[in-house]
Amino acid sequence: MNTGSEDSSCVELDPGAEGRARLSSAARPAGHSRRWRVIESREEDIAYFVVKDEAGRVQVTIGNAGGVFWALPAAGALAKVSLPSWRLRIPPDALPTEVYGSADFSLVLFDHGGDAVWSVEFVSAAAGPHADA
């Protein structure tokens, strides 16, 4: 559902909308790329984050429940995803772009000559689900 500007790259959930997201330019912290659009939706206690490119193609879908993240198959996109529980090697010279950020985590795209790795990054080590373990 789009009730905001098409060039927004982040969304803010409308608390009264029962899982429907609304785009908000105010929800985009400084430094976010306008090249991407993130649509957040919720179903019961699960949050889904769908990332689309400028052409509207789904690039990656991330699920989150209770601080546990997973990647979902996304319309034929074969994205490499580094999760807190399953880290992929990211080349040291890969260029990072924060695509989505919240108080708990950010979604960062690391581009290395067209070889992209999406990464879920906790905002701080204390924000992880097993920080006190």
DALIN-V50587 format. One record per helix or strand of 2 or more residues. SS is the DSSP state (helix for helix, strand for strand). FROM is the first residue (numbers start at 1). LEN is the number of residues. If there is no record, write none. Layout:
SS_FROM_LEN ; SS_FROM_LEN
This chain:
strand_11_3 ; strand_21_3 ; helix_25_3 ; strand_37_7 ; strand_46_7 ; strand_58_8 ; strand_68_5 ; strand_80_4 ; strand_95_7 ; strand_105_8 ; strand_115_8 ; helix_125_3
